[in-house]
Amino acid sequence: MANKRYDNFTQWNDEMLKKFDLEHYHANANFIVRFIESKRVKFILKFIEAREGDEIIEIGCGAGDIIGRVEKGETTGVDISRYILNVARQRYPQVKFVAGNAEELPDEIIKNRYDKIICSEVIEHVENPDKVLTEIRRLAKKDSAVVISVPNENLIDGVKKILQGLRIFNWLFPKFPQKMTEEWHLHSFGLEKIKKLVARDYSVERIKGVPFGWLPLRYVIKMKLK
């Protein structure tokens, strides 16, 4: 994956948001896509175990499809795209939404500490994933639950290749890229790579393959500070 430096990352990010409509995944007519995404959200919400009085934040919240479903605690969503935050505010008025770069969060966010922190399907899209994880560390209390998720790109591409060989990929998944490298990703993560990336600052408590342990197209990972 590229480590390219974009002259205007925010503008490029907005272009990708519009090209790869997030609702294309969360509200897709294809039941397979909806099932996988609903399982990802379900496990994230289960891992954070939101409680009354919790301060909960999602970094890279997009249109709010995860943080907007948290039923307890005070919720905040952060995203670099003002375009997508306008969508999120209309849908989830109970959530506080703040514009900010995940690699350098605004003071309004950094001054607080949060009990639960979510960062789902984000670090593969940013220029410097390690900086995002460092910023998350600044937000966390010693006992905070940090939950991230990443796509398992090698397995996804393998499944796509099989379906293409059977000539059913375009029928099952119209308008989907045939390879993950065609998507809006700057980095590719397998399980060992993501575990190595987080190892400096975090200890991993739980890992869940989505939609199933035997078919981990995505990994949802619960961590805490070392």
C-alpha positions in Angstrom: 0.0 0.0 0.0 1.1 3.5 -0.6 2.8 5.8 1.9 2.1 8.8 -0.4 2.0 12.2 1.1 -1.1 14.0 -0.1 -0.9 17.8 -0.6 -4.5 18.2 0.6 -5.4 15.0 2.6 -8.7 16.5 3.7 -9.9 17.2 0.2 -8.7 13.7 -1.0 -10.6 12.1 1.9 -13.8 13.9 1.0 -13.5 12.8 -2.6 -13.0 9.2 -1.4 -16.0 9.5 1.0 -18.2 10.5 -1.9 -16.8 7.8 -4.2 -17.0 5.0 -1.6 -20.3 5.9 0.0 -20.3 4.5 3.6 -24.0 3.7 3.3 -23.0 1.4 0.5 -21.8 -0.9 3.3 -24.1 -0.3 6.3 -27.3 -0.1 4.3 -26.4 -2.2 1.2 -29.2 -4.1 -0.5 -26.9 -7.1 -0.5 -27.7 -9.2 2.6 -24.2 -10.5 2.8 -22.7 -7.0 3.1 -25.3 -5.9 5.6 -24.7 -9.1 7.7 -20.9 -8.5 7.8 -21.2 -4.9 8.7 -23.9 -5.5 11.3 -21.7 -8.1 12.9 -18.7 -5.7 13.1 -20.9 -3.0 14.8 -22.4 -5.6 17.1 -19.0 -6.8 18.4 -17.6 -3.3 18.7 -20.6 -2.3 20.9 -20.2 -5.5 22.9 -16.5 -4.9 23.5 -16.9 -1.3 24.7 -19.6 -2.3 27.2 -21.1 1.2 27.5 -22.4 2.2 30.9 -24.2 5.2 32.3 -21.6 7.9 33.1 -19.1 6.7 30.5 -17.3 9.2 28.3 -17.2 7.5 24.9 -15.5 8.7 21.7 -15.2 7.4 18.2 -12.2 8.5 16.1 -13.0 8.5 12.4 -16.7 8.3 13.1 -17.9 8.9 9.5 -21.7 9.3 9.4 -22.0 8.1 13.0 -23.2 4.6 12.3 -21.4 3.2 15.3 -21.2 5.9 17.9 -24.8 6.8 17.1 -25.9 3.4 18.3 -24.3 3.6 21.7 -27.2 3.7 24.1 -25.4 4.7 27.3 -22.9 7.4 28.4 -21.9 10.7 26.8 -20.9 10.2 23.2 -18.5 12.1 20.9 -17.6 11.5 17.3 -14.6 12.9 15.5 -13.9 13.0 11.8 -11.7 14.9 9.4 -14.6 15.4 6.9 -17.0 18.3 7.6 -19.1 16.9 4.8 -19.8 13.6 6.5 -20.1 15.2 9.9 -23.1 17.2 8.6 -24.7 13.9 7.7 -23.9 12.5 11.1 -25.4 15.5 13.0 -28.7 15.2 11.2 -28.9 11.5 11.9 -27.7 11.4 15.5 -28.4 14.7 17.3 -27.7 13.1 20.7 -24.0 12.7 19.8 -21.5 15.6 20.0 -19.6 15.7 16.7 -16.2 17.5 16.3 -14.1 18.1 13.2 -10.5 16.8 13.6 -7.7 14.9 12.0 -7.1 11.5 13.7 -3.4 12.0 13.5 -3.5 15.4 15.3 -6.6 15.7 17.3 -7.9 19.2 18.3 -7.4 20.6 21.8 -11.1 20.3 22.4 -10.7 16.5 22.3 -7.2 16.1 23.7 -8.0 17.9 26.9 -10.5 15.2 27.9 -10.0 11.5 28.9 -12.4 8.9 27.8 -13.6 5.6 29.3 -14.3 3.9 25.9 -12.5 4.7 22.6 -13.5 3.3 19.2 -11.5 3.5 16.0 -13.1 1.3 13.4 -11.9 0.8 9.8 -9.8 4.0 10.0 -6.1 3.3 10.3 -5.9 1.7 6.9 -7.1 5.0 5.4 -4.7 7.4 7.2 -1.2 8.4 6.2 0.4 7.4 9.6 -1.5 4.8 11.5 1.1 4.9 14.4 0.2 8.6 14.9 -3.5 7.7 15.3 -2.7 5.1 17.9 -0.5 7.7 19.7 -3.4 10.2 19.7 -5.7 7.5 21.1 -3.3 6.9 23.9 -3.5 10.5 24.9 -7.2 10.2 25.2 -7.2 7.0 27.3 -7.4 6.5 31.0 -5.4 3.7 32.5 -8.4 1.4 32.5 -10.0 2.6 29.3 -11.3 0.1 26.8 -9.9 0.8 23.3 -11.6 -1.0 20.4 -10.3 -0.9 16.9 -11.1 -2.8 13.7 -9.4 -3.4 10.4 -10.2 -5.3 7.2 -8.2 -8.6 6.6 -7.3 -7.6 3.1 -5.4 -10.7 2.0 -8.4 -13.0 2.9 -10.9 -10.6 1.4 -8.9 -10.6 -1.9 -8.7 -14.4 -1.8 -12.4 -14.7 -1.4 -13.0 -12.2 -4.2 -10.6 -14.1 -6.5 -12.6 -17.3 -5.9 -15.9 -15.6 -6.6 -14.4 -14.1 -9.8 -13.2 -17.5 -10.9 -16.7 -18.8 -10.4 -18.0 -15.8 -12.4 -20.4 -14.8 -9.7 -18.6 -11.9 -8.0 -20.1 -9.1 -10.2 -23.5 -10.7 -9.7 -23.2 -10.9 -5.9 -21.3 -7.6 -5.4 -22.1 -5.1 -8.2 -20.2 -1.9 -8.0 -17.6 -3.3 -5.6 -13.9 -3.2 -6.5 -12.4 -6.5 -7.5 -9.3 -5.9 -5.4 -8.8 -4.1 -2.1 -6.0 -2.1 -3.6 -8.7 -0.4 -5.7 -10.4 0.8 -2.6 -9.7 3.9 -0.4 -6.9 2.3 1.5 -3.3 3.5 2.1 -2.2 0.5 4.2 -3.0 -3.2 4.4 -3.2 -5.1 7.7 -3.2 -8.7 8.6 -3.6 -9.9 12.2 0.1 -10.1 13.0 0.9 -6.7 11.5 -1.8 -5.0 13.5 -0.7 -6.8 16.7 2.8 -5.6 16.1 1.7 -2.1 15.4 -0.2 -1.8 18.7 2.3 -3.7 20.9 4.3 -0.7 22.0 1.5 1.0 23.9 -1.3 -1.5 24.2 -2.0 -5.0 25.4 -4.6 -7.0 23.4 -7.5 -8.4 25.5 -9.8 -9.9 22.9 -9.8 -10.4 19.1 -12.9 -11.3 17.2 -13.0 -12.4 13.5 -15.9 -10.9 11.6 -18.3 -12.4 10.5 -16.9 -15.6 12.0 -13.7 -16.8 13.6 -13.1 -19.2 10.7 -13.8 -16.5 8.2 -12.2 -13.3 9.6 -12.8 -10.8 6.9 -12.4 -8.2 9.5 -10.8 -8.1 13.0 -12.3 -6.4 15.9 -9.7 -5.9 18.7 -10.2 -4.8 22.2 -7.1 -3.3 23.9 -6.0 -1.4 27.0 -3.0 0.7 27.8 0.1 -1.2 29.1 
